[in-house]
Amino acid sequence: MNIKNEIKQLIQNEFLSTGRNDLFRKPLVGFASADDPLFAQLKEIIGPEHVHPKDILPQAKTVVAFFIPFSETVVSSNRKLKEVSVEWAQAYLEANILINRVSEKLLQMLAEKGIKGEGIKATHTYDEETLKTSWSHRSAAFIAGLGRFGLNRMLITPIGGAGRYGSVIISEKIAPDHRSEEEFCIYFKEGKCQFCLNNCPTKALTINGFDKHKCHHHLLEVSKEFSYLGLCDVCGKCVVGPCAILSSK
């Protein structure tokens, strides 16, 4: 088994070990070259605070990105309620734990092969005041060919956009995956559907932009409702529409 398949298998095995088919579906994994010019462009797209893979790991050759898709049950629970569902909050927390564990196990496996690597924690990599991030897992996943961004500013994969993303930077050169030109957002594909805009509880998301501070304030208010679970600043109302699940894989 080559290293690319070993990485994919490890991520799949960690998913299976959770036994949480009630929360998640089978993960997707993608690979990008650390030298892809899009990584340098993120400093312009997101901001100068966004680091390059080689800022994190000077020997970086490849960025491994993976997507943990939420189950139909989780998506349905958060779609039918006005407030954020407990199932969605639990999936968010458990996915973050899984992403961090996958990253740790992957780095351990690679280290045994003499391959260097660095992981990035699943969430809260942003500045508390500017809300700008130093590393975007979704952008890394886009560069690795996992999907395309939708009207909701979220990455939508061929199996949907409801879920969580993780990424790991490694020193081993692995052939990058192809980035599809196919749109998965119905609005971008067919010129209709604005579910995400209409379902945003704060109207922070509009056709022309996104007020991240308004959204963040709402997330902090929601987190108070789930304080018994842990740090759970979630909403997800913009990702439970038709693009949430595009396949049952």
Secondary structure as GFF3:
##gff-version 3
##sequence-region A 1 249
A	DSSP	alpha_helix	3	18	.	.	.	ID=ss1
A	DSSP	beta_strand	28	33	.	.	.	ID=ss2
A	DSSP	alpha_helix	37	45	.	.	.	ID=ss3
A	DSSP	alpha_helix	53	56	.	.	.	ID=ss4
A	DSSP	beta_strand	62	69	.	.	.	ID=ss5
A	DSSP	alpha_helix	72	80	.	.	.	ID=ss6
A	DSSP	alpha_helix	86	111	.	.	.	ID=ss7
A	DSSP	beta_strand	117	119	.	.	.	ID=ss8
A	DSSP	alpha_helix	137	143	.	.	.	ID=ss9
A	DSSP	beta_strand	148	149	.	.	.	ID=ss10
A	DSSP	beta_strand	155	156	.	.	.	ID=ss11
A	DSSP	beta_strand	163	170	.	.	.	ID=ss12
A	DSSP	alpha_helix	186	190	.	.	.	ID=ss13
A	DSSP	alpha_helix	195	199	.	.	.	ID=ss14
A	DSSP	alpha_helix	212	225	.	.	.	ID=ss15
A	DSSP	three_ten_helix	237	239	.	.	.	ID=ss16
###
